[in-house]
Amino acid sequence: MPARPRRMKIPVLPTAIVAAAVAVMIGLGVWQIQRADWKEALLARYGQAAGLPPIAWPNVPPKGDVPYYRRATGFCLEVVSWRAIAGRNLNDQPGWSHIAACRTGAEGPGMQVDVGWSRSSDPPHWRGGEIDGVIAPDSKYGMRLVAARPAPGLVASAPPSPEAVPNNHLAYAVQWFIFAAIAAIIYGLALRRRQKETPGQ
């Protein structure tokens, strides 16, 4: 009489933990696909912003839909402080972009203005005035105005472009799906090995 095949005994708790982890990774992959669609629509809106009429610099920082890559005008009443960050000019040369923290009125958050580029990090001799430029993201203050005409003694900084904003969410989704598949395969192999090594099953 032929031997009956051994029935695999699956451990409940480890299997539940691995199944939950695989489900979470698949969920993260689906979420990244949704984020990729959202980012694509956002970049399309940023691309259209350049063709819209200029706006005045917002007196109150927007909390939701920030008008990035939109042309804007503002007036710097007084330069309160300076900071220099790594930046590039119109010829894509590396150097320093000079950003002025400007007072725009008696109250309010003021305005951050990239007044131009140079090879030195020393602050320029600029005391304020009217600025025309493009609204760019700012990691410290949320947004800043990149001046189209540089301050005296400086070169114009490279204007912000939505083309520099990456959309890597689809790649992240693929990574999560691969992680889920690898985890499931490894656990399946571990169960198979356990069955072979456990006598009496």
C-alpha positions in Angstrom: 0.0 0.0 0.0 1.6 3.3 -1.0 2.6 5.7 1.7 0.3 8.6 2.2 1.9 12.0 1.6 2.7 14.0 4.8 0.4 16.8 5.5 2.1 20.1 6.1 1.5 21.6 9.5 1.5 25.3 9.1 2.4 27.3 12.3 -0.4 29.8 12.9 1.3 32.7 14.6 4.4 33.1 12.3 2.1 32.6 9.2 -0.2 35.3 10.5 2.7 37.7 11.1 4.2 37.1 7.6 0.8 37.4 6.0 0.1 40.7 7.7 3.6 42.0 6.7 3.0 41.0 3.0 -0.5 42.6 3.1 1.0 45.8 4.5 3.7 45.9 1.7 1.1 45.3 -1.0 -1.0 48.1 0.5 2.0 50.4 0.5 2.6 49.5 -3.2 -1.0 50.4 -4.0 -0.7 53.6 -2.1 2.4 54.6 -4.0 0.5 54.0 -7.3 -2.1 56.4 -6.1 0.6 58.9 -5.1 2.1 58.6 -8.6 -1.2 59.6 -10.2 -1.5 62.5 -7.7 2.1 63.6 -8.4 1.5 63.5 -12.1 -1.5 65.7 -11.9 0.4 68.1 -9.5 3.3 68.4 -12.0 0.9 69.1 -14.8 -0.6 71.9 -12.8 2.9 73.3 -12.0 3.7 73.2 -15.7 0.6 75.3 -16.5 1.5 77.8 -13.8 4.1 79.5 -16.0 1.5 80.6 -18.5 -0.8 82.1 -16.0 -0.9 85.9 -15.2 1.4 87.1 -12.4 0.0 87.4 -8.9 0.9 89.5 -5.9 3.1 87.9 -3.3 0.7 86.3 -0.7 0.6 88.3 2.5 -0.5 85.1 4.3 1.3 81.9 3.5 -1.1 79.5 1.8 -1.9 76.4 3.8 -3.1 74.2 0.9 -2.6 75.0 -2.7 0.7 76.9 -2.8 1.2 78.7 -6.1 4.6 77.2 -6.9 6.2 78.1 -10.3 3.7 81.0 -10.7 5.1 84.4 -11.7 4.6 86.9 -8.9 5.5 90.4 -7.8 6.4 91.8 -4.3 8.0 94.7 -2.6 10.8 94.4 0.0 10.5 97.3 2.4 13.6 96.3 4.3 16.1 93.4 4.3 16.0 91.9 7.8 18.7 89.2 7.3 20.6 87.2 4.7 21.3 83.5 4.0 23.2 81.9 1.3 22.4 78.4 -0.1 24.0 76.2 -2.7 22.5 77.3 -6.1 23.1 77.6 -9.8 22.9 80.4 -12.3 21.3 80.5 -15.7 24.4 78.8 -17.2 24.1 76.0 -14.6 27.3 77.0 -12.8 27.4 76.0 -9.1 27.8 78.7 -6.5 25.6 80.6 -4.0 22.1 81.9 -4.2 21.6 84.9 -1.9 18.2 85.0 -0.2 17.0 88.0 1.6 14.4 87.9 4.4 12.3 90.9 3.7 9.9 93.0 5.7 6.8 93.6 3.5 4.7 95.6 6.1 4.1 96.3 9.7 2.9 92.8 10.3 2.9 89.4 8.6 5.5 86.8 7.9 7.4 88.9 5.3 9.0 87.5 2.1 12.0 85.4 1.2 13.6 86.6 -2.0 16.4 85.0 -4.0 18.0 88.1 -5.4 20.7 86.4 -7.4 23.8 84.2 -7.6 27.5 84.6 -7.1 30.6 82.5 -6.5 30.9 84.1 -3.0 28.7 83.5 0.0 29.1 87.0 1.2 25.8 88.9 1.3 25.2 91.5 -1.4 24.7 95.2 -0.9 21.0 95.3 -1.6 18.5 97.2 0.5 15.2 96.2 -1.0 12.7 97.3 -3.6 10.2 95.9 -6.1 10.8 92.3 -7.2 9.4 90.3 -10.2 10.1 86.6 -10.3 8.8 83.1 -9.9 7.6 81.4 -6.7 9.8 78.5 -5.8 9.7 75.9 -3.0 11.8 76.7 0.1 12.8 73.9 2.5 12.9 76.3 5.4 10.1 78.8 4.8 7.8 76.9 2.4 8.3 79.2 -0.5 10.4 82.0 -1.8 10.5 84.4 -4.8 13.3 83.9 -7.3 13.9 87.3 -8.8 14.0 87.5 -12.6 16.3 90.6 -12.4 19.3 90.1 -10.1 20.5 92.6 -7.6 23.5 94.8 -8.6 26.7 92.8 -8.6 24.9 89.4 -8.9 23.9 87.1 -11.7 20.4 85.8 -12.0 19.8 82.5 -10.2 18.4 79.6 -12.3 14.6 79.9 -12.2 12.7 77.0 -10.6 11.3 74.4 -12.9 8.7 71.7 -12.2 10.8 69.4 -14.5 13.3 69.2 -11.6 10.6 67.7 -9.3 10.9 63.9 -9.4 8.0 61.5 -9.6 9.4 58.2 -8.2 6.3 56.8 -6.7 5.8 54.2 -9.4 9.3 52.9 -8.8 8.6 52.8 -5.0 5.4 50.8 -5.7 7.3 48.2 -7.7 9.8 47.9 -4.9 7.1 47.2 -2.3 5.5 44.6 -4.6 8.9 42.9 -5.0 9.5 43.0 -1.2 6.1 41.4 -0.7 6.8 38.6 -3.2 10.3 38.0 -1.8 8.9 37.7 1.8 6.2 35.3 0.6 8.7 33.1 -1.3 11.2 33.0 1.6 8.5 32.1 4.0 7.2 29.4 1.7 10.7 27.9 1.3 11.1 28.0 5.1 7.9 26.1 5.6 9.0 23.5 3.0 12.3 23.0 4.7 10.6 22.8 8.1 8.4 20.0 6.8 11.4 18.0 5.5 13.3 18.4 8.7 10.4 17.6 11.1 9.9 13.8 11.5 6.5 12.2 11.8 4.6 14.6 9.6 
